Amino acid sequence: MSTQVMELETLPIVIEKVKESKLSKIDFNNLPFGKTFSDHMMVCEYYDGKWQSAKIQPYGNISISPACNVFHYGQAVFEGMKAYYKEDESGIVLFRPEENWKRLNKSAVRMSMPQVPEELFMEGIKQLIELDKAFIPAQEGSSLYIRPFIIGTEPFIGVRTSDRYLFCIIIGPTGPYYGEPISVLVYDTFIRATKGGYGNAKAAGNYAGTLYPVEQAKKLGYKDVLWLDGEHKKYANEVGTMNIFFVIDGKLITPETDGTILEGITRDSVIKIAKDFGYTVEERPISIDEIVDAHDSGKLTEMFGVGTAAVINPINRFGYKGKDYLLDENKFVIAQQLKKELVSIQKCIIEDRFGWVVEV
């Protein structure tokens, strides 16, 4: 394996390359989401109160103690990002990566973990992508998915903050997350988050708690879950792992970020694009009763989830208290318009009038 050092202002990144690439073994025309990874990953340890030297090395298993904090007390936060080739293939771009860095650190603070320096985050991602750029798929709807994460690695059995951590970045080519409209079950029993908790953090525990309810919903014939708030069990929270939008009477309505809802980067982008198009956007509580009434009166024309993985995904059916409510897919106009605009900005097909795209 060859080794080289790329100097940063504060930390060097040592690069150790694989002997043989796995690239030829990947079927880029059949990419499931999140199951294929590139040749390399970046790792950086934290101990003695600071981040140590970073290393890009061959992708592989991590050896850590079974007593590590992450296994017992759940100190784990992560981010989700994508890289794309420009439409004309003249370069590789990231979409609003500084927002992912800020949110990772917000999550880290909430989970009592050390923040990652911006230079380490940005340069780690850029150097890793540059090394494995051949893994970026060209197929429509596909992209290079980027997963930075931090875990507590001090080996101890005791409820306290770890004094050792691992920051890691893995990447891989992936296809669409859903690819078609989905159905959702509205729960008024299980909840995703409540005020005073950590629903707005991308912490592993937030997602672990949703798995059982989602599996139950799937047994009833639904693809995912529309979560309600934890206090009243009546206001829309998130849908699956996405932020939720409703189109009622031509207005876009989305729950406000009140500490229980992830401050989605795609959510923020959709709001800005929608306002730029001239749509009215309301960030406010919206109850399931209001949603049902709007459906019954014909004013609810669209529901869709937004997030990094799914981008924008329509919802064509929701179930609540034993009754199904269908939406006419022929009226899914605004979601399609917003998705086309967002993807066109991400891939530099149109002018980036918001300054969101960053070249690798």
Legacy VTK file of the C-alpha trace (Angstrom):
# vtk DataFile Version 3.0
C-alpha trace
ASCII
DATASET POLYDATA
POINTS 360 float
0.000 0.000 0.000
1.262 3.490 -0.799
1.261 6.218 1.826
1.314 9.990 1.435
0.600 12.970 3.682
-1.636 15.915 2.739
-0.848 18.828 5.030
-3.647 20.783 6.658
-3.209 23.974 8.606
-3.764 22.163 11.891
-3.883 18.426 11.248
-2.224 16.230 8.619
-4.267 13.602 6.796
-2.232 10.472 6.118
-3.489 8.513 3.103
-3.032 4.747 2.852
-4.363 3.366 -0.422
-5.858 -0.065 -1.072
-3.860 -2.623 -3.039
-6.807 -3.489 -5.262
-10.017 -1.529 -5.850
-13.454 -3.116 -5.509
-14.797 -0.803 -8.224
-15.041 -3.478 -10.925
-17.275 -5.608 -8.689
-19.992 -2.961 -8.317
-23.132 -3.039 -10.479
-23.873 0.666 -10.871
-27.179 -0.130 -12.570
-28.428 -1.926 -9.472
-27.496 0.113 -6.412
-29.516 -0.492 -3.230
-29.446 2.384 -0.768
-26.647 2.298 1.788
-25.215 -1.167 1.122
-22.236 -0.417 -1.112
-19.114 1.397 0.057
-16.023 2.800 -1.605
-12.412 1.671 -1.201
-11.464 4.045 1.603
-12.684 5.718 4.792
-11.363 8.455 7.031
-10.735 7.977 10.754
-9.571 10.371 13.463
-9.330 9.685 17.195
-9.990 12.067 20.069
-8.163 11.650 23.377
-6.160 13.741 25.843
-8.680 16.505 25.190
-8.007 16.961 21.467
-8.409 15.455 18.014
-5.328 13.567 16.868
-3.937 13.042 13.359
-6.464 11.927 10.749
-5.973 9.032 8.357
-7.641 7.908 5.159
-7.270 4.151 5.000
-8.791 1.115 3.266
-12.463 0.634 4.137
-12.808 -2.093 6.731
-13.949 -3.137 10.174
-13.056 -1.077 13.239
-11.535 -2.859 16.230
-12.769 -1.438 19.542
-13.410 -2.785 23.033
-16.783 -4.428 23.793
-16.903 -2.138 26.844
-16.940 1.012 24.691
-19.356 3.758 25.678
-21.192 3.648 22.341
-22.401 0.073 22.905
-23.803 0.674 26.379
-24.733 4.330 26.705
-25.274 5.348 23.106
-22.937 8.280 22.540
-23.257 8.298 18.745
-24.152 11.075 16.289
-23.984 11.196 12.507
-24.735 13.166 9.355
-25.969 12.331 5.868
-24.694 14.105 2.746
-24.301 13.553 -0.987
-21.760 14.343 -3.685
-22.608 14.636 -7.375
-20.923 15.065 -10.701
-22.015 18.254 -12.395
-24.406 17.616 -15.253
-21.624 18.382 -17.748
-19.196 16.182 -15.742
-16.798 19.120 -15.386
-16.406 18.650 -11.654
-17.730 17.221 -8.375
-19.901 19.215 -5.995
-21.293 19.041 -2.473
-24.573 20.610 -1.379
-24.423 22.966 1.618
-21.759 20.916 3.460
-21.123 23.648 6.016
-24.678 23.124 7.289
-23.971 19.430 7.844
-20.833 20.330 9.783
-22.770 22.787 11.961
-25.542 20.263 12.599
-23.106 17.472 13.441
-21.581 19.697 16.086
-24.993 20.732 17.427
-25.817 17.044 17.809
-22.440 16.406 19.432
-22.995 19.187 21.990
-26.440 17.792 22.881
-24.942 14.313 23.395
-21.982 15.714 25.420
-19.404 14.877 22.754
-16.482 16.940 21.371
-17.099 19.114 18.326
-15.261 18.392 15.087
-13.136 21.234 13.631
-14.502 22.564 10.336
-11.194 21.975 8.566
-11.076 18.319 9.618
-14.678 17.781 8.514
-14.403 19.552 5.149
-10.938 18.417 4.145
-11.603 14.859 5.266
-14.657 14.667 3.021
-12.990 16.375 0.058
-9.821 14.268 0.190
-11.836 11.063 0.564
-14.067 11.940 -2.393
-11.097 12.927 -4.531
-9.483 9.570 -3.815
-12.657 7.561 -4.523
-14.331 9.772 -7.133
-14.665 6.831 -9.530
-17.405 5.542 -7.200
-19.728 8.463 -7.974
-22.566 6.977 -10.065
-23.783 8.692 -13.219
-27.236 7.086 -13.226
-30.230 9.370 -12.706
-31.413 9.434 -9.101
-28.115 8.015 -7.853
-25.331 9.778 -5.970
-22.336 9.280 -3.724
-23.669 9.090 -0.170
-21.457 10.469 2.609
-21.812 9.370 6.235
-19.700 11.214 8.833
-20.194 9.989 12.416
-18.749 10.240 15.924
-18.864 7.480 18.538
-17.703 7.229 22.155
-14.895 4.666 22.390
-13.631 4.769 25.969
-13.857 1.207 27.365
-15.753 1.531 30.614
-19.006 0.438 32.223
-20.458 3.516 33.883
-22.866 6.284 32.998
-20.712 9.291 32.230
-19.241 11.095 29.254
-16.551 9.178 27.380
-13.035 10.633 27.237
-12.220 8.955 23.896
-14.031 9.261 20.571
-13.716 8.198 16.966
-14.688 10.465 14.080
-15.157 8.485 10.900
-16.346 9.215 7.351
-17.532 6.466 5.017
-18.843 6.959 1.483
-20.466 4.837 -1.196
-22.536 4.886 -4.383
-26.249 4.594 -3.788
-29.523 4.526 -5.670
-32.814 6.287 -4.766
-34.030 5.877 -1.171
-37.684 5.304 -2.103
-38.173 5.979 -5.813
-41.986 6.111 -5.682
-44.822 7.622 -3.603
-45.225 6.016 -0.192
-48.038 5.242 2.238
-47.784 6.134 5.933
-49.538 5.165 9.146
-50.295 7.951 11.611
-49.479 6.808 15.148
-51.083 8.337 18.221
-49.486 5.757 20.538
-45.771 5.494 19.735
-43.898 8.787 19.630
-40.591 9.781 18.062
-39.596 12.723 20.282
-40.868 15.090 22.943
-39.894 18.576 24.133
-36.857 18.577 26.372
-35.489 15.482 24.646
-33.068 15.308 21.753
-35.375 14.951 18.766
-33.521 17.668 16.885
-30.179 15.826 17.135
-28.997 13.263 14.594
-28.277 10.811 17.373
-28.392 7.061 16.835
-30.902 6.557 19.645
-33.448 8.771 17.896
-33.587 6.286 15.056
-33.354 3.080 17.083
-36.589 3.977 18.886
-38.494 4.259 15.601
-37.659 0.819 14.242
-40.286 -1.234 16.082
-43.240 1.081 15.273
-42.188 1.213 11.610
-42.024 -2.576 11.440
-45.538 -2.763 12.892
-46.766 -0.254 10.314
-45.246 -2.332 7.513
-47.137 -5.394 8.741
-50.324 -3.361 8.286
-49.405 -2.515 4.697
-47.780 0.917 5.108
-44.317 1.932 3.984
-43.533 4.262 6.889
-44.907 6.284 9.809
-46.171 9.846 10.248
-45.167 10.717 13.802
-47.233 12.980 16.039
-45.912 15.172 18.837
-45.126 13.624 22.213
-47.079 16.066 24.382
-50.529 16.165 22.791
-50.221 13.305 20.285
-52.089 15.375 17.720
-49.590 17.574 15.864
-47.525 16.348 12.901
-43.855 15.844 13.768
-41.823 14.021 11.096
-42.557 11.334 8.516
-40.251 8.337 8.746
-36.796 9.918 8.904
-37.851 12.977 6.886
-39.344 16.406 7.502
-42.971 16.653 6.366
-44.773 19.180 4.159
-48.479 19.571 3.381
-50.017 21.523 0.505
-53.371 22.892 1.663
-55.263 25.415 -0.439
-52.087 26.068 -2.418
-50.039 26.900 0.706
-47.101 24.863 1.968
-47.329 24.024 5.661
-44.565 22.339 7.643
-44.134 21.861 11.402
-41.905 24.424 13.081
-38.540 23.289 14.435
-39.349 23.340 18.136
-36.541 21.161 19.451
-38.314 17.884 18.672
-37.837 18.054 14.898
-34.598 17.732 12.969
-33.497 21.042 11.465
-33.354 19.539 7.997
-31.025 21.058 5.417
-33.295 19.832 2.626
-36.247 21.245 4.575
-34.606 24.667 4.752
-33.690 24.507 1.064
-37.240 23.566 0.049
-38.658 26.471 2.073
-36.279 28.952 0.434
-36.976 27.640 -3.079
-40.747 27.617 -2.497
-40.708 31.221 -1.279
-38.542 32.175 -4.248
-41.213 30.662 -6.516
-43.811 32.819 -4.773
-45.534 30.159 -2.682
-46.782 30.956 0.804
-44.936 28.814 3.360
-46.212 28.459 6.919
-43.996 26.978 9.632
-46.452 26.150 12.392
-48.116 23.330 14.314
-50.559 21.363 12.169
-52.851 18.829 13.817
-53.960 15.520 12.398
-57.550 16.787 12.667
-56.682 19.743 10.428
-54.996 17.379 7.973
-58.019 15.043 7.848
-60.455 17.961 7.490
-58.356 19.432 4.667
-58.364 16.057 2.940
-62.116 15.632 3.281
-62.777 19.128 1.937
-60.458 18.589 -1.029
-58.038 21.305 0.085
-55.196 18.876 0.885
-53.643 18.178 -2.501
-50.141 17.019 -1.559
-48.108 15.539 1.274
-44.401 14.898 0.915
-41.337 14.118 2.968
-37.976 15.818 2.431
-34.484 14.774 3.438
-30.975 14.160 2.159
-31.568 10.516 1.297
-35.030 10.828 -0.243
-34.693 14.445 -1.493
-38.477 14.952 -1.925
-40.820 11.984 -1.760
-44.624 12.199 -2.201
-47.108 10.464 0.090
-50.155 9.020 -1.678
-51.961 7.448 1.285
-52.138 7.897 5.047
-53.945 5.782 7.590
-55.413 7.097 10.838
-57.646 5.374 13.383
-58.485 2.517 11.054
-59.322 4.642 8.003
-57.289 5.285 4.888
-57.062 8.674 3.175
-55.951 8.679 -0.459
-54.341 11.514 -2.378
-54.599 11.974 -6.141
-51.124 11.549 -7.642
-52.220 13.615 -10.642
-52.236 16.635 -8.305
-48.652 16.136 -7.109
-47.442 19.262 -8.869
-45.617 21.367 -6.285
-43.500 18.488 -4.946
-42.344 17.668 -8.479
-41.582 21.301 -9.222
-39.570 21.766 -6.038
-37.661 18.509 -6.513
-36.740 19.356 -10.087
-35.454 22.774 -9.005
-33.523 21.415 -6.024
-31.850 18.616 -7.989
-31.054 21.016 -10.834
-29.249 23.294 -8.362
-27.431 20.364 -6.745
-26.139 19.114 -10.097
-25.384 22.595 -11.470
-27.918 22.233 -14.291
-29.210 25.709 -13.467
-27.688 28.716 -11.756
-27.091 28.319 -8.019
-28.712 31.604 -7.021
-28.506 30.731 -3.308
-24.781 29.975 -3.127
-25.328 26.422 -1.876
-23.061 24.355 -4.099
-19.432 23.761 -3.067
-16.835 22.341 -5.445
-14.701 19.442 -4.254
LINES 1 361
360 0 1 2 3 4 5 6 7 8 9 10 11 12 13 14 15 16 17 18 19 20 21 22 23 24 25 26 27 28 29 30 31 32 33 34 35 36 37 38 39 40 41 42 43 44 45 46 47 48 49 50 51 52 53 54 55 56 57 58 59 60 61 62 63 64 65 66 67 68 69 70 71 72 73 74 75 76 77 78 79 80 81 82 83 84 85 86 87 88 89 90 91 92 93 94 95 96 97 98 99 100 101 102 103 104 105 106 107 108 109 110 111 112 113 114 115 116 117 118 119 120 121 122 123 124 125 126 127 128 129 130 131 132 133 134 135 136 137 138 139 140 141 142 143 144 145 146 147 148 149 150 151 152 153 154 155 156 157 158 159 160 161 162 163 164 165 166 167 168 169 170 171 172 173 174 175 176 177 178 179 180 181 182 183 184 185 186 187 188 189 190 191 192 193 194 195 196 197 198 199 200 201 202 203 204 205 206 207 208 209 210 211 212 213 214 215 216 217 218 219 220 221 222 223 224 225 226 227 228 229 230 231 232 233 234 235 236 237 238 239 240 241 242 243 244 245 246 247 248 249 250 251 252 253 254 255 256 257 258 259 260 261 262 263 264 265 266 267 268 269 270 271 272 273 274 275 276 277 278 279 280 281 282 283 284 285 286 287 288 289 290 291 292 293 294 295 296 297 298 299 300 301 302 303 304 305 306 307 308 309 310 311 312 313 314 315 316 317 318 319 320 321 322 323 324 325 326 327 328 329 330 331 332 333 334 335 336 337 338 339 340 341 342 343 344 345 346 347 348 349 350 351 352 353 354 355 356 357 358 359
